[in-house]
Amino acid sequence: MPHNALMSWSGGKDSALALHHALRDPNYQVTQLLTSVNAHYQRVSMHGVRLELLEAQAQRLGLPLRQLQLPEMPSMADYDQALLATLTDLRQQGIDTAIYGDIFLEDLRAYREQQLARVPLRGAFPLWQRASLDVLREFWDLGFQAIVVCVNDRALDASFCGRLLDRDFVRDLPPGVDPCGENGEYHSFVFDAPYFSQPIEVVRGELVRRTYQSPTGNVGSGALDDPFAAGFWYCDLLPGGELKIPGRPVSATT
């Protein structure tokens, strides 16, 4: 019998491609999505995507969405406690596997497996140890489309935020930046996928810069050493009509 699985879902390219592989694998039956959400802003943690767009992804997938609601700046203890409670509840509902889109961060995988062992759940990593460019080529070849919604300004300037995640974007990346942004250089939102019932129509909104204090003991966010020690540019995506590229307003706040 296949394992009843949850998909750790950020709404970005890596989780979207990992889900593609999980849905095609007879060893798994994916029954729901699990996403960390900033409860204060009602947006996806780190990515800054509006909750209604996350729900639009789940609706087009035909999968229920479970939200891990977190405070604005959770400590690691807050996060671990909320995660354990949520995973324990899902385990009681028959889930025995959690699927992740991680590619090569050993410390992040070890952290996830440590947390899963407390429940216990098993972890699955369909993209593990694949070359970043190979991951992107498969993503594009399958017909996925995404927008870059957040960039770490220690790696990329504001001009990269709000761009389509396409071959031109990757060609323009500075030396040392992982093409998949696996070190936290950027995050994305998938607005079209081969398993969506229809694309999600979005319009680029305001471009905003925010800075954060580094929480003690931050683990597993997949950014440049400490992602919260830097500033971030966010492109606000709005649900709506045809995707508009030029003329988006820009503001900077901290």
N, C-alpha and C positions, 0 to 999 in steps of 0.2 A: 504494500500500500504506500502511496506517496505521503511524504511528510506534510502536515499542515503548517504553512509558513506565513509569516508576516514579511512585508517588504519595508525596510527602513527607507523612507521616501522623502527626499529633500525637494523634489520637483525639478531637479537639475539633471544634466545629461548622464552622469555616472549611474545614479539610481535608476534612471529610465532605461539605460541599456542593460543594466544588471537584471531588471525586471523582465526585459525581452527574453533573456536567456533562461530565467527561472520559469517563465510561462511555457517555454518550449521543452523544459526538462521534465520527463515523466516521474522523476523522483520527488517533485514538489507540487503542491497545490497551494497557490498563493490565495489567501482568503481575505486579506486586508492590508491596508497601508498604515504605517505609523510615522508621524511627523512631529518634530519638536516645534512648538509654536510659542512666540513671545506673547504672553497673555495680555500684557499692557497695551501693545500696539496691534495685536491680532494679525501678526505677520509671521512668516516662516523664519525661524531662528537663523541668524547669519545671512541668509539670502535676502531678507527684507521683502519678500513677495507677499502681497495681500492674501488673506485667508480665503477670500472668495475665488481667487484664481487657483489656489490649491484645491479647493472643493470642485472647481470646474474640471481639473485634471482627474480627480477621483470619479466624477460623474461620467466622464468620457471613457474611463477605464472600466466602469461598472464594478468597482470595488469599494467597500466601506472604508472610511478614513477615520483612524483613531488619532486623536491629538494628545501629545504630551505637552500640557500647558505648563509654561515656565515663567517665573518672574522676569522683570526687565534685565537684570544682571545676576543670574543665579550663581551661587558658589558651586564648586564641584560637589560638596555635600548635598546641596539642594538638588542638583541634577541627578546624582546617584540615587537619592531617596525616591525622587519622582519616577525615575526610570525603573527602579526595582519594583515599585508598587504597580506600575503599568504592565511590565512584563510578567509579573506574578499573576495578575488578573487575566492576561491573555493566555498564560499557560493553563490556567484553570478552565479556560474556554476551549482547550484542545490544541492550541498552537504549540509546536515543539521545535520550530526552526525560525531563525531570523536571518534574512538575506540582506547583504550590504553591497554597495557599489565601490568599495575601496579598491585601490589599484596596487599601491606599493608601500604605504606607510606602516612599517612593522609595529611601531609603538601604538598606533591607533587600533590596529587589528588586535594586538595583545590586550589593550584596554577593553575593547568590545567583548572579547572572549572571556575576560575576567568577570565582567558584569553578567554575561549570559550564564556563566557557571553558577552564579548565586541562585538562579531560579529553580531548576536549570533548563536552559535551552541550548540547542546546538547552533553554530553559526555557519553560514554559507557565503562564499565570496566569488561570484562567477567571473569577475574581471581580474582576479588576483594575478599579479606578476606579468600582466600583458603590457606591451609597449604603449605609451600614451598615444603616439600617432596611429597605431593600429586600432586602438579604441575609437579614436575620432573618425578614422576612415570607415569603420563599420557603422558608426553612428550616422554618418552622412549617407552611406550607401543604402542603408535601410530606410531612409526617408525621414529620419528625425530632424526637427528644426528647433533651435533654441536661441534665446537672447541672453547676453551677458548682463546680469542685473546687479552685480556687486564686484568691485575690484579693491584689492589691498593696495593702498597708495605707496607702500614701500616697494612694490613690484611693478605696478602699472599706473599710468596717469589717467585722468578722468576721461580722456578721449576714447579709452577702451570700453567704458561703461555705457551700456545701451546699444552696443553693436550686435549684429547677428553673429552667432558662433559659426563661422564658415571658414573656408580655406584662407581667405584674405585676412581674417582676424588672426589666424595662427601664423601666417607668414609675417605679420607685423609685430609679433611678440618680441620683446627684447631678449638678448642672450641670457640664458640661465633660468628663464621662466618655463616651467613645465607646460607642454601644450595642453594638457588636461586640467591645469591649475590644481594639481594634486597637493601641492604645498600650500594651498589656500590663496593663490594669487588671484583667482576669480571664481565666481559662482554663476550659475545659469538657471534659466527657467525654460522648460520644454513646452512649446505651444502647439506642436504637432508631432504625432508619433504614429507608427503603423498600426498600433492597437487602440488608438483613440477613435471613438465613433465619429468625431469631426474635429477639425482644428479649433483652437481657442483664439478668438479674436481679441487682440490687445492693442493698446496705443501707448507709446512711450510718453511718460509724464515728466515730472520734475527730476532733475539730477541734484543729489544732495550729498554733502560730505559730513560724516560723523566720526567722532573719536570716542574711544572707550578706555576706561581704566582696566588694567589687567587683574582678573580675579585670582586669588591665591590658589595655586595648585591646578591651574587650567590644564586639561588633558584632552587630546584627541579631537581638536577642532580642525586639524589639517591645514594649518597656516604657517607662515614663515616664522619659525621658532615660537613666537608668542603672537597670535593674530590680534589680540586686543591691545597690544602695545602700539599699534599703528592707527592711522586713519583709514576710513573706507569711503569709497564713492558708491552710492546706490542710485540706480535708475528705477523710479517708481513706475510700475506697469499698471495701466488702467484697463479694466474690461471695456471692450467697445468694438468699434468697427475696424476698418482696414488699418493695418500696421503702418504707422507714419514714421519716416526716418528723419527728415530735416526739421529744423525749427523748434526743437524741444527746449523748453525754458530751463535755465540753470540757476541754482542758488547754492550757497554754501552755509552750513550750520554745523555747530559742534555740540 
